[in-house]
Amino acid sequence: MLDILLYFNWTYVSTVYSEGCYGETAVDQLKLAAASNGICVGQTLALRQHASVSQAVDDVISRLIEINAQVVLLFTYLEETRTLFSAIQQQQLVGRYTLCANTTTKSPIS
């Protein structure tokens, strides 16, 4: 993900991550690497596990609108990524953000 930030010369990004080991670890590692390359990771927004996926996504989208995010990095599970993309489309926000996703499944695919 850092290579993408450097390639496009992005110096300020926001992140959306899945609560838990995967998302939190990924964001922590990105913050360290970004800081050593002069990139600011401004907002880090969690998709809360205790909320429904759609409610968590709606909360995050509201916050992204509020902070006027432009480049958003996703460290989310596949279901959450799909729900986020669908909500962005439904709310007619396509084109408002540059989204880069590093998505995984919650369990190995059989």
Phi, psi and omega in degrees: 000322179300321179301322178294316179299316180292319181301316182271001179059037176279129183247353178217123181224160171247158177232149171235131184221156174280133176298145180117181187304311184301301186293316183294318179296317181298316180293319178300316179294319178298316181302316180296312181294320181295315182300322180285354177243016176074023180251131180265125172263100187288281182262136172240113186248126181266140168273104187295131181287332183283349178262162173294155181302314182295323178291319178298318179295315179301320178297317180293317179298319177302318180291320178299320177296315182299320183269000180057047180297150177237305177256123184233124178261132182252127172237077191228163174282156186306313181300318180292321178297313178300316180296320179297312179299318179297316180294322177298318178293314181297325180272010178056046179251010179299130181093348180284329184239153165259115184252133173237123186248135169240091190252146178222167174265160180285336178219158181303142178281131181271000000 
